Amino acid sequence: MIKDIMKNNLSIITTYSIGHFYVDFICSFVLSLIIFQNTNNVTSIASLIVIYNIIAFGTQPFFGFIIDHYKKPKIGAITGLLISTIGLIFFFNPLIATILLGIGNAIYHVGGGVIALNLEPSKAKYPGIYVAPGALGLFLGGLLGYFQIQSWIFLVIGIILSVALITLIHKIPLPKIPKFKEKKINLIGIVLLLLLVSVCMRSLIGYSLNLEWKYLFILGLVLTIAIASGKFFGGFLADKYGFMKVGMIGLIVAAPLLVFFQSIPIIVFIGAFCFNLVMPITLTALAEAIPNYKGFAFGLTTLSLVIGYLLFLSLKNYLVIGQIFTVIVIFINIGSLYLGLKKYEEIKT
Protein backbone atom coordinates (compact mmCIF):
# COMPACT_ATOMS: atom_id res chain seq x y z
CA MET A 1 0.00 0.00 0.00
CA ILE A 2 2.71 2.45 1.04
CA LYS A 3 4.80 1.43 -1.96
CA ASP A 4 1.85 2.08 -4.28
CA ILE A 5 1.32 5.54 -2.77
CA MET A 6 5.00 6.40 -3.18
CA LYS A 7 4.97 5.16 -6.77
CA ASN A 8 1.88 7.24 -7.54
CA ASN A 9 3.42 10.30 -5.88
CA LEU A 10 6.62 9.88 -7.87
CA SER A 11 4.64 9.64 -11.09
CA ILE A 12 2.65 12.77 -10.21
CA ILE A 13 5.63 14.89 -9.19
CA THR A 14 7.58 13.82 -12.28
CA THR A 15 4.72 14.90 -14.53
CA TYR A 16 4.24 18.29 -12.90
CA SER A 17 7.99 18.92 -12.68
CA ILE A 18 8.29 18.32 -16.42
CA GLY A 19 5.38 20.71 -16.90
CA HIS A 20 7.19 23.28 -14.75
CA PHE A 21 10.31 22.91 -16.84
CA TYR A 22 8.45 23.48 -20.10
CA VAL A 23 6.31 26.37 -18.90
CA ASP A 24 9.45 28.21 -17.79
CA PHE A 25 11.21 27.05 -20.96
CA ILE A 26 8.64 28.48 -23.36
CA CYS A 27 8.25 31.71 -21.38
CA SER A 28 12.01 32.26 -21.47
CA PHE A 29 12.21 31.11 -25.08
CA VAL A 30 9.52 33.44 -26.42
CA LEU A 31 10.66 36.45 -24.38
CA SER A 32 14.25 35.89 -25.48
CA LEU A 33 13.08 35.51 -29.07
CA ILE A 34 11.18 38.79 -28.84
CA ILE A 35 14.09 40.60 -27.18
CA PHE A 36 16.69 39.61 -29.75
CA GLN A 37 14.34 40.32 -32.64
CA ASN A 38 13.77 43.87 -31.37
CA THR A 39 17.15 44.94 -30.05
CA ASN A 40 16.67 48.38 -31.62
CA ASN A 41 13.60 49.11 -29.47
CA VAL A 42 14.95 49.03 -25.93
CA THR A 43 12.06 50.94 -24.34
CA SER A 44 9.43 48.59 -25.73
CA ILE A 45 11.38 45.50 -24.64
CA ALA A 46 11.86 46.89 -21.13
CA SER A 47 8.10 47.52 -20.87
CA LEU A 48 7.30 43.96 -21.96
CA ILE A 49 9.68 42.52 -19.37
CA VAL A 50 8.05 44.59 -16.62
CA ILE A 51 4.57 43.52 -17.78
CA TYR A 52 5.59 39.87 -17.82
CA ASN A 53 7.15 39.95 -14.34
CA ILE A 54 4.17 41.74 -12.82
CA ILE A 55 1.71 39.24 -14.33
CA ALA A 56 3.78 36.06 -13.90
CA PHE A 57 4.89 36.70 -10.32
CA GLY A 58 2.65 39.45 -8.95
CA THR A 59 -0.65 37.70 -9.76
CA GLN A 60 0.20 34.29 -8.31
CA PRO A 61 -1.36 35.05 -4.89
CA PHE A 62 -4.61 35.96 -6.69
CA PHE A 63 -4.69 32.79 -8.81
CA GLY A 64 -3.53 30.74 -5.83
CA PHE A 65 -6.43 32.03 -3.74
CA ILE A 66 -8.91 31.05 -6.49
CA ILE A 67 -7.42 27.56 -6.78
CA ASP A 68 -7.56 27.18 -2.98
CA HIS A 69 -11.18 28.31 -2.89
CA TYR A 70 -12.39 25.86 -5.53
CA LYS A 71 -9.84 23.14 -4.60
CA LYS A 72 -9.02 22.45 -8.26
CA PRO A 73 -5.20 22.58 -8.53
CA LYS A 74 -5.12 20.04 -11.35
CA ILE A 75 -7.47 22.11 -13.49
CA GLY A 76 -5.36 25.14 -12.65
CA ALA A 77 -2.16 23.41 -13.79
CA ILE A 78 -3.73 22.19 -17.04
CA THR A 79 -5.18 25.66 -17.70
CA GLY A 80 -1.78 27.22 -17.13
CA LEU A 81 -0.15 24.81 -19.56
CA LEU A 82 -2.71 25.48 -22.27
CA ILE A 83 -2.61 29.28 -21.87
CA SER A 84 1.19 29.19 -22.00
CA THR A 85 0.99 27.13 -25.19
CA ILE A 86 -1.38 29.68 -26.75
CA GLY A 87 1.11 32.39 -25.74
CA LEU A 88 3.81 30.43 -27.53
CA ILE A 89 1.72 30.27 -30.70
CA PHE A 90 1.30 34.08 -30.58
CA PHE A 91 5.08 34.70 -30.45
CA PHE A 92 4.74 36.97 -33.51
CA ASN A 93 2.69 39.46 -31.42
CA PRO A 94 4.95 40.49 -28.51
CA LEU A 95 2.30 42.11 -26.28
CA ILE A 96 -0.31 39.34 -26.57
CA ALA A 97 2.37 36.66 -26.15
CA THR A 98 3.79 38.38 -23.07
CA ILE A 99 0.39 38.68 -21.38
CA LEU A 100 -0.64 35.10 -22.17
CA LEU A 101 2.71 33.68 -21.05
CA GLY A 102 2.56 35.65 -17.80
CA ILE A 103 -0.96 34.41 -17.02
CA GLY A 104 -0.15 30.83 -18.00
CA ASN A 105 3.02 30.84 -15.95
CA ALA A 106 1.26 32.20 -12.87
CA ILE A 107 -1.64 29.74 -12.99
CA TYR A 108 0.54 26.71 -13.70
CA HIS A 109 2.99 27.50 -10.92
CA VAL A 110 0.37 27.71 -8.18
CA GLY A 111 -1.69 24.79 -9.55
CA GLY A 112 1.27 22.44 -9.75
CA GLY A 113 2.70 23.90 -6.55
CA VAL A 114 -0.40 23.02 -4.54
CA ILE A 115 -0.29 19.46 -5.87
CA ALA A 116 3.40 19.12 -4.91
CA LEU A 117 2.73 20.50 -1.43
CA ASN A 118 -0.23 18.14 -0.93
CA LEU A 119 1.54 14.91 -1.87
CA GLU A 120 3.07 14.59 1.59
CA PRO A 121 2.08 17.50 3.86
CA SER A 122 4.80 19.02 6.07
CA LYS A 123 7.48 17.41 3.87
CA ALA A 124 9.70 19.54 1.61
CA LYS A 125 10.99 16.91 -0.82
CA TYR A 126 8.15 17.08 -3.34
CA PRO A 127 8.04 20.92 -3.48
CA GLY A 128 11.83 20.81 -3.92
CA ILE A 129 11.56 18.40 -6.83
CA TYR A 130 8.78 20.51 -8.36
CA VAL A 131 10.58 23.86 -8.31
CA ALA A 132 14.05 22.58 -9.30
CA PRO A 133 13.56 22.17 -13.11
CA GLY A 134 12.37 25.76 -13.53
CA ALA A 135 15.90 27.17 -13.51
CA LEU A 136 16.97 24.75 -16.25
CA GLY A 137 13.92 25.64 -18.33
CA LEU A 138 14.69 29.35 -18.06
CA PHE A 139 18.33 28.85 -19.04
CA LEU A 140 17.73 26.58 -22.03
CA GLY A 141 14.70 28.51 -23.27
CA GLY A 142 16.64 31.77 -23.16
CA LEU A 143 19.54 30.15 -24.98
CA LEU A 144 17.39 28.86 -27.86
CA GLY A 145 15.61 32.20 -28.08
CA TYR A 146 18.96 33.95 -28.34
CA PHE A 147 19.89 31.78 -31.33
CA GLN A 148 16.44 32.41 -32.89
CA ILE A 149 15.68 28.68 -33.16
CA GLN A 150 12.02 28.98 -34.08
CA SER A 151 11.68 25.42 -35.36
CA TRP A 152 11.64 24.28 -31.73
CA ILE A 153 8.24 25.88 -31.29
CA PHE A 154 6.34 22.98 -32.82
CA LEU A 155 8.23 20.40 -30.77
CA VAL A 156 7.54 22.30 -27.57
CA ILE A 157 3.84 22.68 -28.40
CA GLY A 158 3.54 18.91 -28.82
CA ILE A 159 5.32 18.21 -25.55
CA ILE A 160 3.27 20.73 -23.59
CA LEU A 161 -0.02 19.36 -24.88
CA SER A 162 1.14 15.81 -24.13
CA VAL A 163 2.03 16.74 -20.55
CA ALA A 164 -1.33 18.49 -20.16
CA LEU A 165 -3.13 15.31 -21.22
CA ILE A 166 -0.99 13.13 -18.96
CA THR A 167 -1.99 15.19 -15.93
CA LEU A 168 -5.59 14.12 -16.51
CA ILE A 169 -4.65 10.52 -15.73
CA HIS A 170 -3.40 11.09 -12.21
CA LYS A 171 -5.66 10.98 -9.19
CA ILE A 172 -4.52 13.78 -6.93
CA PRO A 173 -4.65 13.03 -3.19
CA LEU A 174 -6.55 15.43 -0.93
CA PRO A 175 -4.77 15.59 2.47
CA LYS A 176 -6.51 16.18 5.75
CA ILE A 177 -6.16 19.79 6.83
CA PRO A 178 -5.07 20.19 10.46
CA LYS A 179 -6.92 22.53 12.81
CA PHE A 180 -4.73 24.79 14.88
CA LYS A 181 -5.55 25.74 18.44
CA GLU A 182 -6.61 29.36 19.01
CA LYS A 183 -3.32 30.38 20.63
CA LYS A 184 -1.38 29.04 17.64
CA ILE A 185 -3.45 31.00 15.15
CA ASN A 186 -1.96 34.18 16.61
CA LEU A 187 1.49 32.98 15.55
CA ILE A 188 0.58 32.39 11.92
CA GLY A 189 0.82 36.05 10.91
CA ILE A 190 4.26 36.31 12.52
CA VAL A 191 5.46 33.18 10.72
CA LEU A 192 4.23 34.45 7.36
CA LEU A 193 5.83 37.86 7.84
CA LEU A 194 9.22 36.53 8.93
CA LEU A 195 9.48 33.86 6.24
CA LEU A 196 8.37 36.26 3.50
CA VAL A 197 10.98 38.78 4.66
CA SER A 198 13.54 35.98 4.34
CA VAL A 199 12.39 35.19 0.78
CA CYS A 200 12.49 38.89 -0.10
CA MET A 201 16.02 39.30 1.28
CA ARG A 202 17.15 36.19 -0.57
CA SER A 203 15.84 37.71 -3.79
CA LEU A 204 17.64 40.99 -3.04
CA ILE A 205 20.91 39.14 -2.44
CA GLY A 206 20.55 37.11 -5.63
CA TYR A 207 20.07 40.20 -7.78
CA SER A 208 22.95 42.03 -6.11
CA LEU A 209 25.56 39.43 -7.07
CA ASN A 210 27.93 40.61 -9.81
CA LEU A 211 28.57 37.46 -11.84
CA GLU A 212 29.55 38.64 -15.31
CA TRP A 213 31.07 35.26 -16.13
CA LYS A 214 27.65 33.55 -15.89
CA TYR A 215 26.92 34.65 -19.47
CA LEU A 216 29.54 32.22 -20.72
CA PHE A 217 27.65 29.09 -21.78
CA ILE A 218 29.44 26.39 -19.75
CA LEU A 219 29.77 28.48 -16.58
CA GLY A 220 26.17 29.65 -16.87
CA LEU A 221 24.95 26.09 -17.35
CA VAL A 222 26.90 24.78 -14.34
CA LEU A 223 25.60 27.67 -12.20
CA THR A 224 22.04 26.83 -13.28
CA ILE A 225 22.58 23.15 -12.40
CA ALA A 226 23.94 24.17 -8.97
CA ILE A 227 20.83 26.30 -8.34
CA ALA A 228 18.45 23.54 -9.48
CA SER A 229 20.35 20.91 -7.46
CA GLY A 230 20.15 23.02 -4.31
CA LYS A 231 16.36 23.27 -4.63
CA PHE A 232 16.06 19.57 -5.47
CA PHE A 233 18.18 18.23 -2.60
CA GLY A 234 17.14 20.92 -0.13
CA GLY A 235 13.77 19.27 0.41
CA PHE A 236 15.24 15.80 1.00
CA LEU A 237 17.87 17.12 3.41
CA ALA A 238 15.32 19.21 5.30
CA ASP A 239 12.99 16.25 5.75
CA LYS A 240 15.85 14.11 7.07
CA TYR A 241 17.77 16.58 9.25
CA GLY A 242 15.18 19.26 10.01
CA PHE A 243 14.11 22.54 8.43
CA MET A 244 16.02 24.67 10.93
CA LYS A 245 19.33 22.86 10.71
CA VAL A 246 19.47 22.64 6.91
CA GLY A 247 18.16 26.19 6.42
CA MET A 248 20.64 27.77 8.83
CA ILE A 249 23.64 25.78 7.60
CA GLY A 250 22.72 26.52 3.99
CA LEU A 251 22.57 30.28 4.47
CA ILE A 252 25.56 30.54 6.82
CA VAL A 253 27.78 28.58 4.43
CA ALA A 254 26.47 30.34 1.32
CA ALA A 255 26.80 33.91 2.61
CA PRO A 256 30.62 34.33 2.65
CA LEU A 257 31.05 32.27 -0.53
CA LEU A 258 28.65 34.43 -2.53
CA VAL A 259 29.69 37.79 -1.08
CA PHE A 260 33.48 37.55 -1.02
CA PHE A 261 34.29 35.14 -3.89
CA GLN A 262 32.06 36.30 -6.75
CA SER A 263 34.92 36.22 -9.24
CA ILE A 264 35.66 32.53 -8.61
CA PRO A 265 33.04 30.38 -10.36
CA ILE A 266 33.70 27.09 -8.53
CA ILE A 267 33.19 28.75 -5.13
CA VAL A 268 30.04 30.49 -6.35
CA PHE A 269 28.69 27.12 -7.55
CA ILE A 270 29.01 25.75 -4.02
CA GLY A 271 27.50 28.91 -2.55
CA ALA A 272 24.57 28.84 -4.99
CA PHE A 273 23.86 25.21 -4.14
CA CYS A 274 23.81 25.95 -0.39
CA PHE A 275 21.84 29.17 -0.89
CA ASN A 276 19.06 27.35 -2.73
CA LEU A 277 18.72 24.59 -0.14
CA VAL A 278 16.48 27.05 1.69
CA MET A 279 13.93 27.49 -1.10
CA PRO A 280 11.79 24.35 -0.56
CA ILE A 281 12.04 24.88 3.21
CA THR A 282 10.49 28.35 3.22
CA LEU A 283 7.91 27.32 0.62
CA THR A 284 6.79 24.28 2.63
CA ALA A 285 6.76 26.12 5.96
CA LEU A 286 4.69 28.98 4.52
CA ALA A 287 2.18 26.58 2.96
CA GLU A 288 1.87 24.49 6.11
CA ALA A 289 1.35 27.61 8.22
CA ILE A 290 -1.89 28.26 6.28
CA PRO A 291 -2.76 24.75 5.03
CA ASN A 292 -6.16 25.80 3.66
CA TYR A 293 -4.46 28.34 1.39
CA LYS A 294 -1.38 26.63 0.01
CA GLY A 295 -1.79 28.16 -3.45
CA PHE A 296 -2.03 31.60 -1.90
CA ALA A 297 1.09 30.87 0.18
CA PHE A 298 2.95 29.71 -2.94
CA GLY A 299 1.96 32.94 -4.66
CA LEU A 300 3.16 35.05 -1.74
CA THR A 301 6.68 33.66 -2.19
CA THR A 302 6.84 34.81 -5.83
CA LEU A 303 5.36 38.19 -4.89
CA SER A 304 8.16 38.51 -2.33
CA LEU A 305 10.68 37.79 -5.09
CA VAL A 306 9.25 40.72 -7.08
CA ILE A 307 9.46 42.97 -4.02
CA GLY A 308 13.07 41.87 -3.60
CA TYR A 309 13.77 42.86 -7.20
CA LEU A 310 12.14 46.27 -6.71
CA LEU A 311 14.22 46.78 -3.57
CA PHE A 312 17.31 45.92 -5.58
CA LEU A 313 16.46 48.59 -8.16
CA SER A 314 16.08 51.09 -5.31
CA LEU A 315 19.18 50.06 -3.36
CA LYS A 316 21.54 48.79 -6.07
CA ASN A 317 23.86 51.78 -5.69
CA TYR A 318 24.44 50.84 -2.05
CA LEU A 319 24.88 47.17 -2.93
CA VAL A 320 27.45 48.01 -5.59
CA ILE A 321 29.40 50.50 -3.44
CA GLY A 322 30.56 47.90 -0.96
CA GLN A 323 29.94 44.56 0.65
CA ILE A 324 28.95 45.87 4.09
CA PHE A 325 25.40 46.64 2.97
CA THR A 326 25.09 43.19 1.41
CA VAL A 327 26.32 41.60 4.64
CA ILE A 328 23.61 43.49 6.56
CA VAL A 329 20.97 42.14 4.16
CA ILE A 330 22.34 38.63 4.68
CA PHE A 331 22.08 38.96 8.47
CA ILE A 332 18.47 40.12 8.08
CA ASN A 333 17.87 37.09 5.86
CA ILE A 334 19.40 34.64 8.35
CA GLY A 335 17.66 36.25 11.33
CA SER A 336 14.21 36.33 9.73
CA LEU A 337 14.54 32.70 8.59
CA TYR A 338 15.64 31.54 12.04
CA LEU A 339 12.83 33.35 13.86
CA GLY A 340 10.27 32.32 11.23
CA LEU A 341 11.17 28.64 11.46
CA LYS A 342 11.28 28.86 15.26
CA LYS A 343 7.71 30.16 15.34
CA TYR A 344 6.72 27.61 12.69
CA GLU A 345 7.93 24.82 14.96
CA GLU A 346 5.69 26.20 17.71
CA ILE A 347 2.70 26.01 15.39
CA LYS A 348 3.41 22.43 14.38
CA THR A 349 3.94 21.08 17.92
C-alpha positions as CSV (number, residue, x, y, z in Angstrom):
1,M,0.0,0.0,0.0
2,I,2.7,2.5,1.0
3,K,4.8,1.4,-2.0
4,D,1.8,2.1,-4.3
5,I,1.3,5.5,-2.8
6,M,5.0,6.4,-3.2
7,K,5.0,5.2,-6.8
8,N,1.9,7.2,-7.5
9,N,3.4,10.3,-5.9
10,L,6.6,9.9,-7.9
11,S,4.6,9.6,-11.1
12,I,2.6,12.8,-10.2
13,I,5.6,14.9,-9.2
14,T,7.6,13.8,-12.3
15,T,4.7,14.9,-14.5
16,Y,4.2,18.3,-12.9
17,S,8.0,18.9,-12.7
18,I,8.3,18.3,-16.4
19,G,5.4,20.7,-16.9
20,H,7.2,23.3,-14.7
21,F,10.3,22.9,-16.8
22,Y,8.5,23.5,-20.1
23,V,6.3,26.4,-18.9
24,D,9.5,28.2,-17.8
25,F,11.2,27.1,-21.0
26,I,8.6,28.5,-23.4
27,C,8.3,31.7,-21.4
28,S,12.0,32.3,-21.5
29,F,12.2,31.1,-25.1
30,V,9.5,33.4,-26.4
31,L,10.7,36.5,-24.4
32,S,14.2,35.9,-25.5
33,L,13.1,35.5,-29.1
34,I,11.2,38.8,-28.8
35,I,14.1,40.6,-27.2
36,F,16.7,39.6,-29.7
37,Q,14.3,40.3,-32.6
38,N,13.8,43.9,-31.4
39,T,17.1,44.9,-30.1
40,N,16.7,48.4,-31.6
41,N,13.6,49.1,-29.5
42,V,15.0,49.0,-25.9
43,T,12.1,50.9,-24.3
44,S,9.4,48.6,-25.7
45,I,11.4,45.5,-24.6
46,A,11.9,46.9,-21.1
47,S,8.1,47.5,-20.9
48,L,7.3,44.0,-22.0
49,I,9.7,42.5,-19.4
50,V,8.1,44.6,-16.6
51,I,4.6,43.5,-17.8
52,Y,5.6,39.9,-17.8
53,N,7.1,39.9,-14.3
54,I,4.2,41.7,-12.8
55,I,1.7,39.2,-14.3
56,A,3.8,36.1,-13.9
57,F,4.9,36.7,-10.3
58,G,2.6,39.4,-8.9
59,T,-0.6,37.7,-9.8
60,Q,0.2,34.3,-8.3
61,P,-1.4,35.1,-4.9
62,F,-4.6,36.0,-6.7
63,F,-4.7,32.8,-8.8
64,G,-3.5,30.7,-5.8
65,F,-6.4,32.0,-3.7
66,I,-8.9,31.1,-6.5
67,I,-7.4,27.6,-6.8
68,D,-7.6,27.2,-3.0
69,H,-11.2,28.3,-2.9
70,Y,-12.4,25.9,-5.5
71,K,-9.8,23.1,-4.6
72,K,-9.0,22.4,-8.3
73,P,-5.2,22.6,-8.5
74,K,-5.1,20.0,-11.4
75,I,-7.5,22.1,-13.5
76,G,-5.4,25.1,-12.6
77,A,-2.2,23.4,-13.8
78,I,-3.7,22.2,-17.0
79,T,-5.2,25.7,-17.7
80,G,-1.8,27.2,-17.1
81,L,-0.1,24.8,-19.6
82,L,-2.7,25.5,-22.3
83,I,-2.6,29.3,-21.9
84,S,1.2,29.2,-22.0
85,T,1.0,27.1,-25.2
86,I,-1.4,29.7,-26.8
87,G,1.1,32.4,-25.7
88,L,3.8,30.4,-27.5
89,I,1.7,30.3,-30.7
90,F,1.3,34.1,-30.6
91,F,5.1,34.7,-30.4
92,F,4.7,37.0,-33.5
93,N,2.7,39.5,-31.4
94,P,5.0,40.5,-28.5
95,L,2.3,42.1,-26.3
96,I,-0.3,39.3,-26.6
97,A,2.4,36.7,-26.2
98,T,3.8,38.4,-23.1
99,I,0.4,38.7,-21.4
100,L,-0.6,35.1,-22.2
101,L,2.7,33.7,-21.1
102,G,2.6,35.7,-17.8
103,I,-1.0,34.4,-17.0
104,G,-0.2,30.8,-18.0
105,N,3.0,30.8,-16.0
106,A,1.3,32.2,-12.9
107,I,-1.6,29.7,-13.0
108,Y,0.5,26.7,-13.7
109,H,3.0,27.5,-10.9
110,V,0.4,27.7,-8.2
111,G,-1.7,24.8,-9.5
112,G,1.3,22.4,-9.8
113,G,2.7,23.9,-6.6
114,V,-0.4,23.0,-4.5
115,I,-0.3,19.5,-5.9
116,A,3.4,19.1,-4.9
117,L,2.7,20.5,-1.4
118,N,-0.2,18.1,-0.9
119,L,1.5,14.9,-1.9
120,E,3.1,14.6,1.6
121,P,2.1,17.5,3.9
122,S,4.8,19.0,6.1
123,K,7.5,17.4,3.9
124,A,9.7,19.5,1.6
125,K,11.0,16.9,-0.8
126,Y,8.2,17.1,-3.3
127,P,8.0,20.9,-3.5
128,G,11.8,20.8,-3.9
129,I,11.6,18.4,-6.8
130,Y,8.8,20.5,-8.4
131,V,10.6,23.9,-8.3
132,A,14.0,22.6,-9.3
133,P,13.6,22.2,-13.1
134,G,12.4,25.8,-13.5
135,A,15.9,27.2,-13.5
136,L,17.0,24.8,-16.3
137,G,13.9,25.6,-18.3
138,L,14.7,29.4,-18.1
139,F,18.3,28.8,-19.0
140,L,17.7,26.6,-22.0
141,G,14.7,28.5,-23.3
142,G,16.6,31.8,-23.2
143,L,19.5,30.2,-25.0
144,L,17.4,28.9,-27.9
145,G,15.6,32.2,-28.1
146,Y,19.0,33.9,-28.3
147,F,19.9,31.8,-31.3
148,Q,16.4,32.4,-32.9
149,I,15.7,28.7,-33.2
150,Q,12.0,29.0,-34.1
151,S,11.7,25.4,-35.4
152,W,11.6,24.3,-31.7
153,I,8.2,25.9,-31.3
154,F,6.3,23.0,-32.8
155,L,8.2,20.4,-30.8
156,V,7.5,22.3,-27.6
157,I,3.8,22.7,-28.4
158,G,3.5,18.9,-28.8
159,I,5.3,18.2,-25.6
160,I,3.3,20.7,-23.6
161,L,0.0,19.4,-24.9
162,S,1.1,15.8,-24.1
163,V,2.0,16.7,-20.5
164,A,-1.3,18.5,-20.2
165,L,-3.1,15.3,-21.2
166,I,-1.0,13.1,-19.0
167,T,-2.0,15.2,-15.9
168,L,-5.6,14.1,-16.5
169,I,-4.7,10.5,-15.7
170,H,-3.4,11.1,-12.2
171,K,-5.7,11.0,-9.2
172,I,-4.5,13.8,-6.9
173,P,-4.7,13.0,-3.2
174,L,-6.5,15.4,-0.9
175,P,-4.8,15.6,2.5
176,K,-6.5,16.2,5.8
177,I,-6.2,19.8,6.8
178,P,-5.1,20.2,10.5
179,K,-6.9,22.5,12.8
180,F,-4.7,24.8,14.9
181,K,-5.5,25.7,18.4
182,E,-6.6,29.4,19.0
183,K,-3.3,30.4,20.6
184,K,-1.4,29.0,17.6
185,I,-3.5,31.0,15.2
186,N,-2.0,34.2,16.6
187,L,1.5,33.0,15.5
188,I,0.6,32.4,11.9
189,G,0.8,36.0,10.9
190,I,4.3,36.3,12.5
191,V,5.5,33.2,10.7
192,L,4.2,34.5,7.4
193,L,5.8,37.9,7.8
194,L,9.2,36.5,8.9
195,L,9.5,33.9,6.2
196,L,8.4,36.3,3.5
197,V,11.0,38.8,4.7
198,S,13.5,36.0,4.3
199,V,12.4,35.2,0.8
200,C,12.5,38.9,-0.1
201,M,16.0,39.3,1.3
202,R,17.1,36.2,-0.6
203,S,15.8,37.7,-3.8
204,L,17.6,41.0,-3.0
205,I,20.9,39.1,-2.4
206,G,20.6,37.1,-5.6
207,Y,20.1,40.2,-7.8
208,S,22.9,42.0,-6.1
209,L,25.6,39.4,-7.1
210,N,27.9,40.6,-9.8
211,L,28.6,37.5,-11.8
212,E,29.6,38.6,-15.3
213,W,31.1,35.3,-16.1
214,K,27.7,33.6,-15.9
215,Y,26.9,34.6,-19.5
216,L,29.5,32.2,-20.7
217,F,27.6,29.1,-21.8
218,I,29.4,26.4,-19.8
219,L,29.8,28.5,-16.6
220,G,26.2,29.7,-16.9
221,L,24.9,26.1,-17.3
222,V,26.9,24.8,-14.3
223,L,25.6,27.7,-12.2
224,T,22.0,26.8,-13.3
225,I,22.6,23.2,-12.4
226,A,23.9,24.2,-9.0
227,I,20.8,26.3,-8.3
228,A,18.4,23.5,-9.5
229,S,20.3,20.9,-7.5
230,G,20.1,23.0,-4.3
231,K,16.4,23.3,-4.6
232,F,16.1,19.6,-5.5
233,F,18.2,18.2,-2.6
234,G,17.1,20.9,-0.1
235,G,13.8,19.3,0.4
236,F,15.2,15.8,1.0
237,L,17.9,17.1,3.4
238,A,15.3,19.2,5.3
239,D,13.0,16.2,5.7
240,K,15.8,14.1,7.1
241,Y,17.8,16.6,9.3
242,G,15.2,19.3,10.0
243,F,14.1,22.5,8.4
244,M,16.0,24.7,10.9
245,K,19.3,22.9,10.7
246,V,19.5,22.6,6.9
247,G,18.2,26.2,6.4
248,M,20.6,27.8,8.8
249,I,23.6,25.8,7.6
250,G,22.7,26.5,4.0
251,L,22.6,30.3,4.5
252,I,25.6,30.5,6.8
253,V,27.8,28.6,4.4
254,A,26.5,30.3,1.3
255,A,26.8,33.9,2.6
256,P,30.6,34.3,2.6
257,L,31.1,32.3,-0.5
258,L,28.7,34.4,-2.5
259,V,29.7,37.8,-1.1
260,F,33.5,37.6,-1.0
261,F,34.3,35.1,-3.9
262,Q,32.1,36.3,-6.8
263,S,34.9,36.2,-9.2
264,I,35.7,32.5,-8.6
265,P,33.0,30.4,-10.4
266,I,33.7,27.1,-8.5
267,I,33.2,28.7,-5.1
268,V,30.0,30.5,-6.4
269,F,28.7,27.1,-7.6
270,I,29.0,25.7,-4.0
271,G,27.5,28.9,-2.6
272,A,24.6,28.8,-5.0
273,F,23.9,25.2,-4.1
274,C,23.8,26.0,-0.4
275,F,21.8,29.2,-0.9
276,N,19.1,27.4,-2.7
277,L,18.7,24.6,-0.1
278,V,16.5,27.0,1.7
279,M,13.9,27.5,-1.1
280,P,11.8,24.3,-0.6
281,I,12.0,24.9,3.2
282,T,10.5,28.4,3.2
283,L,7.9,27.3,0.6
284,T,6.8,24.3,2.6
285,A,6.8,26.1,6.0
286,L,4.7,29.0,4.5
287,A,2.2,26.6,3.0
288,E,1.9,24.5,6.1
289,A,1.4,27.6,8.2
290,I,-1.9,28.3,6.3
291,P,-2.8,24.8,5.0
292,N,-6.2,25.8,3.7
293,Y,-4.5,28.3,1.4
294,K,-1.4,26.6,0.0
295,G,-1.8,28.2,-3.4
296,F,-2.0,31.6,-1.9
297,A,1.1,30.9,0.2
298,F,3.0,29.7,-2.9
299,G,2.0,32.9,-4.7
300,L,3.2,35.0,-1.7
301,T,6.7,33.7,-2.2
302,T,6.8,34.8,-5.8
303,L,5.4,38.2,-4.9
304,S,8.2,38.5,-2.3
305,L,10.7,37.8,-5.1
306,V,9.2,40.7,-7.1
307,I,9.5,43.0,-4.0
308,G,13.1,41.9,-3.6
309,Y,13.8,42.9,-7.2
310,L,12.1,46.3,-6.7
311,L,14.2,46.8,-3.6
312,F,17.3,45.9,-5.6
313,L,16.5,48.6,-8.2
314,S,16.1,51.1,-5.3
315,L,19.2,50.1,-3.4
316,K,21.5,48.8,-6.1
317,N,23.9,51.8,-5.7
318,Y,24.4,50.8,-2.1
319,L,24.9,47.2,-2.9
320,V,27.4,48.0,-5.6
321,I,29.4,50.5,-3.4
322,G,30.6,47.9,-1.0
323,Q,29.9,44.6,0.7
324,I,28.9,45.9,4.1
325,F,25.4,46.6,3.0
326,T,25.1,43.2,1.4
327,V,26.3,41.6,4.6
328,I,23.6,43.5,6.6
329,V,21.0,42.1,4.2
330,I,22.3,38.6,4.7
331,F,22.1,39.0,8.5
332,I,18.5,40.1,8.1
333,N,17.9,37.1,5.9
334,I,19.4,34.6,8.4
335,G,17.7,36.2,11.3
336,S,14.2,36.3,9.7
337,L,14.5,32.7,8.6
338,Y,15.6,31.5,12.0
339,L,12.8,33.3,13.9
340,G,10.3,32.3,11.2
341,L,11.2,28.6,11.5
342,K,11.3,28.9,15.3
343,K,7.7,30.2,15.3
344,Y,6.7,27.6,12.7
345,E,7.9,24.8,15.0
346,E,5.7,26.2,17.7
347,I,2.7,26.0,15.4
348,K,3.4,22.4,14.4
349,T,3.9,21.1,17.9
